[in-house]
Structure formats: structure tokens, C-alpha cells
Amino acid sequence: MKFFLSLALAVSLYAQESAPAGGAVPAQAATPQAGYQQYGAQDKKRILGIMPNFRTTSVDAKDIVKLKSKEKFQLATRDAFDPGAFFTTGILTGLSHWQQQYYPAIPLGAKGFGERYALNFVDNASSTYFAEAIVPSLTHQDPRYFRKGQGPIIKRLGYSVSRLLIARSDGGKWVPNGGQLGGSFAAGSLANLYYPASQRSVQNTFIRFGINLGTDGLSNLGREFWPDIAKLLSRKH
């Protein structure tokens, strides 16, 4: 249900973004590459060779192209339906299935694993759409992670975690991260539409909100430090 709500809003925002004013032909971007494609070389990189890392660029990058709403949805779609997302969802589902966490009413076995996998995948997809596309489009914020890439480790750690609270606006200013906070809470709230009845409560909504933030915080750390780790590993071979 949550995914279809996200998809419906995506189509609406895409249509608004694409429609030319007064029948005029929309002007081409001043730069040769669209914002979504601007950092294509980095888009090819993956954390641990598996997890998608499509929305990372340097905080010091010049001539950063503003993302249109449709490009934010393209980015979210690429994140949500990347093969790596299916793989990591399977790993997390296997761990929770083995320990019978989160959905204790779901039995063990192949059918139970499939039910848990479906719930986890919808959780991830909806959280991705809300935090990377829907809310950032409404708040005019850039969902990309702007990697610091240099300086003392402790400062980079603080910077990485603080990006949960601070985002870059479409205009290039640092602002409160309404996209991340609002998107994570919206995803946690709307999960009540499809979660088992025993998991629908205000308390569990805030638990899911915290899990969404924690997961994205770990993802930020991966985006910040994985290039350094990969460089060290390459020197040893």
C-alpha cells in the first residue's frame, strides 16, 4: 500500500515537473549533464561491491546541478530496485527469520521467509521513496550525500552522522533535513497500513522511525569511508 501511494505521488510530481509552461518548449539545462547523471563515475561504485551508492558526491564538487523532482524519483527508484537492495534485504530477512524477530507471529519455513522478505522489501522501498524523493521534492532539498572525504576521522564521523539532521537545499544552502526526518517518520507511520495488527502502535511507529534513521546513519558512514577502505584494500593487492 505504501509503495503504491509513493508511486502515485511520483507520477503526479513527474507530470508537474515535465509539463512546459504555456505550451513553450522547456529550455535545456545550462550544463551538458543532468543533475541525476552528473556524477556517473561515482554512481558505478558500490559499498562492499554490493550495496548501491548512487547518491554520493563530494561536498567540494563544483557546478553541482540541481536535481529536478523527476530526477529525485529516478534516483530513489534506482536505489530501491537495485539488485544489491534485493540481496541485502534477503540477508536481513534471513537473520530476522532465523531469530523470529519483528514478526513473531509469522511462522518459520519458506512461506514465512517469503512473508518477512516482502514486508522488509516494502519497508525499504517506501522509506527510500519518502526520504529520497517525495519529501525532498516537497521541501526542495537535495537527497544526495555530500561526502567530506578529508580531515580528521572524528570530524568526518561527526559530519557523516550530522547529515541525518542537515541537508543541502536545492538552492545550495545547508538547512534542517526535513527530507530525512519527515520521510523516515512517514515511512514508519504508513507501515501501520500493512504490518500485523500486533505491530501497529504509536510506540512501534517511533521504533520504526528510529530504525530508519539508524539504518541511514550507517549508510552515511559507509558512503563517507568506503572509498578510503577500498583504496587501502587495493594497495594490498
N, C-alpha and C positions, 0 to 999 in steps of 0.2 A: 504493500500500500504506500509506504513512504517513498519508495523508488518511483512509483507512478506519479505521485504528487510532484516530486522533483523533476521528472521528465516533462510534465505538463507545464510547469513554470519555465523550464528550459526552452521549450518551443515558443512560449509567449515572449520571453526576453529576446530570443533569437530573432523573432519576427520584428520586434520593435527596433532592434539594432540594425537589421538588414534593410528595413523599409526606407527608401530615399524620400527626402522631404520635398513636397510639391512636385513629385514626378521627376525631379532632377536626377541625373546620374551621379552617384556618390563619388567624391574625389578620392584618388588613390593616396595611400599613405606616403608621407614625405620620404620615408626610408625604404630601401629596396626589400626589406623583410618585414613580415607582420610580427607583432609582438609575440604571438604564440610560437613562431618559428625562429625568433631572433637568436636563441641560444641552442640551436640544433645540435652542435657538437657536444654540449653538456647533456642534452636530452638522451644521448645514446648511452650514457653511463648509468650503471645500476649499483646499488649498495649490495655488497657481497655477491655481485653478479646476478642477483635475483630481484631484489625489491626495487620498484620503479623510483626513479629520481628525476622526474621530468620537469619539476618546477623549481629548480635551483639555479641561481645565477649569482654573480659577485656583487657585493654591496658597492664596490668601486667601479662597476661597469659604466661605460659612457653611452650616452644616447639611448637610454632604456626606452623601448617603445611601449606605450600604454596598451594594456590588454582591453579589447572590446569584450562585451558581455558574452558574445558567442565564442570568443577565444577562451574565456574562463571556463565555459561549459565543455569545450573541446579538451582542455587540459584536465578537467575533472573526469571526463569520460575515459581519457587515456589512462589516468591513474586507477580508476575503479575497475576497468576491464582489461588491464594488462595481465598477461599470463602470470607474472610474478604475484599479482594480487590473488589469483586463484590458488597458487601454490602456498603462499603464506597463510591464507585462510584455512587451507587444509591442515597445515601444521598446528595452528592454534586450535582448530576444531578437534584434531586428534588428541591434544593434551587435555582439553576440557571434557572430551568424551570419555577418555580413559579414567579421569578423576570424577566424572559425573558432576562437574561444576556448572554453575549458571542456570542450567535447565535440568534439575534433578528428576523432574517428572518424565523426561524423555528417556526411554529405555536404552540399554546397550544394544549392539548389533548394527548391521548395515543400515537398516531403516532409521534407527536413532541417530547414527552418524550423519545420514543424509539430511535429517531434520535440523540437526545442530549446524551443519555446514550451511544450509540455506539461510538460517537465521543470522549466522555470523557474516555471511556474504552480503546480505541486505543491510545489516548494520554498517559494514564498511562502505558499501556503495552510497548509502544515504548520507552518512557522515561526510564522505568525500564531496558529494554534490552540495550539501549545505554549507560546508566550511570553505570550499574552494570556488564555488560558482554562484549559488543562489544568494547567500547573504553578502558576499563581496560585491556582487553586481548591484545589490540594493544600497550598500553603504559606500560604493565607489572606492573599494580597496583592492590592492594587488595581492592575489593569493600566493604569489611566488615566495620562496625562501631566499633571502639575500644573504649569501654566505660571507662572513667576515674574512676567513681564510688566512689571517695573520695576527700576530700579537701573542701575549702570554696565554697559556691554556686556560687559566682560571677566568680570564676576561672573556675568552671565547665561549667558555661554558655558560657564563652568566648571560652573554649576548644571545646565545642559542636558545636558552630557556625563556628569556625575556620576550622572544618573538611570539610567544603564546599570548602576550598582553599588548605587544606593539606591532603594528603593521605599517606598510608603506601605502599611502593613498594613491589613487590614480594620478593625482597631481604631483606626486613625488615627495610628500611630506610624511613624517612619522606621526602616526595617530594611534589612539586606542584600537586594539584589534577586535573590532566588533564582528568581523567575519568569522574569526576562530571561535570566539566565546559564544556568539549568537548561534553560529552553525552547529557547534558541539552540543549546545543545550537543546536546540531544535531537534537534532537527530535523537538525542536521548529521550526527549519528550514524546516524539511521534512513534518511538518504538513501542509505546503502550498500545498502539493500534494492532500489533501483531504478536506481541510477546504472550506467553502463557499467563493466565489470569493471576497466578500466584506471584508473578514478577511485575505486576502493574501497581505501582505506588509512587508517591512523591519521593520517598526515600530512594527507591531503586532508580527513579529518574535522575536524581543527583549523583547516584553511584555511576550510572552510565555516562553522565556528563563528565565526571572525574576520570573515568576510563578513557573517554575520547580525548581529553586534554593530555592525560599521561601518555597515551599512545603517540599523539602528535608531538609531544615533547621529546620522546625517544627518537622519533623520526627526524626532528630538527637536529639532534645530536649526531645522528647518522649522516645527515646532509652536510653538517659542518666539518666533521672529522674524517669521514670515509676517504676523501681524496688524499689526505695525509697518510692514512693507513695503507691505502693502495699503493702510494708512492714508495713507502717503506718496504712493502712486500715485493714490489718489482725490483728493488735494488738488491734483494737477496737471491734473485734468480739470474 
